[in-house]
Amino acid sequence: MTTHSQDLDSLWLPFSANRDFKANPRIITSAQGHHYTTADGRRLYDAFSGLWTSGLGHGHPAIVEAVQKQVAKLDFAMSFQMSNERAIELAARLTQISPPGFSQCFFTNSGSESVDTALKIALAYHRIGNEAQRTRLIGRERGYHGVNFGGISVGGIAPNRKMFSANLLPGVDHLSHTHSLEHNAYSKGQPAWGKHLAEDLEKLTQLHDGSTIAAVIVEPVAGSTGILPPPVGYLERLREICDTHGILLIFDEVITGFGRLGDAFAATRFNVIPDIITTAKGLTNGVIPMGAVLVRNEIYQRFMQGPPQAIEFLHGYTYSGHPVAAAAGVATLDTYQSEGTFAQARELEPLFEQLLHSFKGHPKVVDVRNLGLMGAIELTPNSTPGARGLDIHKRCFWDENLVIRNGMDTLQFSPFLNSRETDLEATFESVRRVLDKAE
Ligand SMILES: Cc1ncc(COP(=O)(O)O)c(C=O)c1O
């Protein structure tokens, strides 16, 4: 181990069991292609492609080169009242691959910032449109929308909200989540049961009066909570109800954007077009932090009123449209196109589904869920909820040289969009060995 214990002491890891990690640290020193290398010189297969981020693999030469060139040419430029060529180029490129009607893009640095930006756009849009009474925001149970105050308010993961419950945004309500072991266990892709749960939104429009609701935000496929694909017809119904009541529909596509479902966006895969899309992660293949909020043209146009010298939306980040991040973004989009990445992901989907569902009937498994290249195996918990999941994650790391993720007792898989079939097969062989041995 080359790391000094003192160095490790200074670190406070996000969303991690810090003491457990420090007792047995898992430290990555380099990555190339589909593998990480650890501080103790082991080579690990990355079955989570970063953290849903790096669908093209690590260290992609086209992205590395673009970043190197850009940082040498323009390392930073002021982002307020000015811009830079790469940000302009990336915005244009993004709107080209966005669903029909989307024509502008607001840059952020993360998924959490994209979510809070989208919520603010929705509230401001109604206020400018003389509907200042539309202040309510609707999220969904088990939804994950990052960690900023807007995101945890509309988010529905109870432990993430608990510590901050007195300080969450007011006027927020939640739809029911769509997971039901009774009705949906082992569904392949979109479950047949659950469309009726979209009627929760109709009920909330009766309870609060639809004219007080600004926006509904959902992940088209809930990711971090353990992969919950939308029931057949569910998203379509949400869209209809939003249309009836003048509510904006926001798709949080921080995970589902850029090929994870074999298409540029979940919106295009499901053919349900929201009003606002939030992105991050795959936008730059995870190489430089960046997010983007995509909006339909009528939303942008509503802001473009008043004296032309007036700032239309008082919101933004020092690093919005950072030139080096934007260069990574342009190279990433180029690569998705030149390598046919989204089609590669689509081709892998049946094998991925088959491998995941081969765990049906395993004594420690209660459900398997998948869509696109998002997959989950839900385990029966042992005496401490989450302990079995973490144990499997660590055994994969130490015994199988394999990185997977656990969310409590659900194992999650986010393979590379350009995975080799033999690597996918080997991944699930490793998982099966570990699962058979584990407590
Ligand atoms: C759907 C969704 N929204 C928002 C976020 C937050 O993104 P970040 O961690 O970049 O702030 C995530 C992160 O996983 C996510 O999955």
The ligand as an SDF file (V2000), in Angstrom:
LIG
                    3D

 16 16  0  0  0  0  0  0  0  0999 V2000
  -31.0280   10.9330  -11.9670 C   0  0  0  0  0  0  0  0  0  0  0  0
  -29.9370   11.6760  -11.2730 C   0  0  0  0  0  0  0  0  0  0  0  0
  -30.0660   12.9940  -11.0760 N   0  0  0  0  0  0  0  0  0  0  0  0
  -29.1100   13.7170  -10.4670 C   0  0  0  0  0  0  0  0  0  0  0  0
  -27.9520   13.1170  -10.0270 C   0  0  0  0  0  0  0  0  0  0  0  0
  -26.9030   13.9250   -9.3360 C   0  0  0  0  0  0  0  0  0  0  0  0
  -25.7700   14.0600  -10.1140 O   0  0  0  0  0  0  0  0  0  0  0  0
  -24.3970   14.5660   -9.4570 P   0  0  0  0  0  0  0  0  0  0  0  0
  -23.9380   13.5010   -8.5380 O   0  0  0  0  0  0  0  0  0  0  0  0
  -23.5230   14.7860  -10.6570 O   0  0  0  0  0  0  0  0  0  0  0  0
  -24.7030   15.8530   -8.7550 O   0  0  0  0  0  0  0  0  0  0  0  0
  -27.7640   11.7490  -10.2330 C   0  0  0  0  0  0  0  0  0  0  0  0
  -26.5330   11.0790   -9.7970 C   0  0  0  0  0  0  0  0  0  0  0  0
  -26.3950    9.8900   -9.8340 O   0  0  0  0  0  0  0  0  0  0  0  0
  -28.7850   11.0100  -10.8530 C   0  0  0  0  0  0  0  0  0  0  0  0
  -28.6740    9.6900  -11.0280 O   0  0  0  0  0  0  0  0  0  0  0  0
  1  2  1  0
  2  3  1  0
  2 15  2  0
  3  4  2  0
  4  5  1  0
  5  6  1  0
  5 12  2  0
  6  7  1  0
  7  8  1  0
  8  9  2  0
  8 10  1  0
  8 11  1  0
 12 13  1  0
 12 15  1  0
 13 14  2  0
 15 16  1  0
M  END
$$$$
